[in-house]
Amino acid sequence: MNAIDNSKMQDRDISLGLLLDFLAGAKDLPLVFHYDGRPVKPGYHVTEVKAGEFAALDCGANPEAWREIFIQLWDIDEDDRTHMPAGKFHAIICKVTEHVKLDGSARLTFEVSDGVRPMQLYCAAMPALVGGMVHVELAPRPASCKPRERWLKEEARKTEACCRPTHGKDVCCA
């Protein structure tokens, strides 16, 4: 049985490529990640960038495969630093690509910790320009049941294919 390609972006995800494309047009602006209802501290560091290829078996005994990029943020105050410019973040990722193959279309996960609390996993929304800064909202990456998600998508697709407007009313063949 072939593995299910689980690398497709969810609605709440962006890829590394999309993030970098956005940042390329705003290199001089401060890059501020927001998580748990607050911005990262101005002294935050990118402490690690990892690329992984995963093979797994989901709870429905389906083989899964995907690529994922992990960017680790250390959320600290340090000296009198300000938030990192988007161009510096962009340059850090480009430097990593000299040593590690990063797939711009891979799922992107942020690992965030303040050095005291355990690291938490987040997915990133599309960046936005807010108040002269690049704002990237990070949302907790929840666990999921992939077979159930695929079944729900298929059911929604069947309903969409079946339902059609007739004489100004939606008619479904349920």
Summary of the structure (lengths in Angstrom):
residues: 174
radius of gyration: 19.6
end to end distance: 32.1
largest distance: 67.7
contacts: 459
relative contact order: 0.22
helix: 22%
strand: 38%
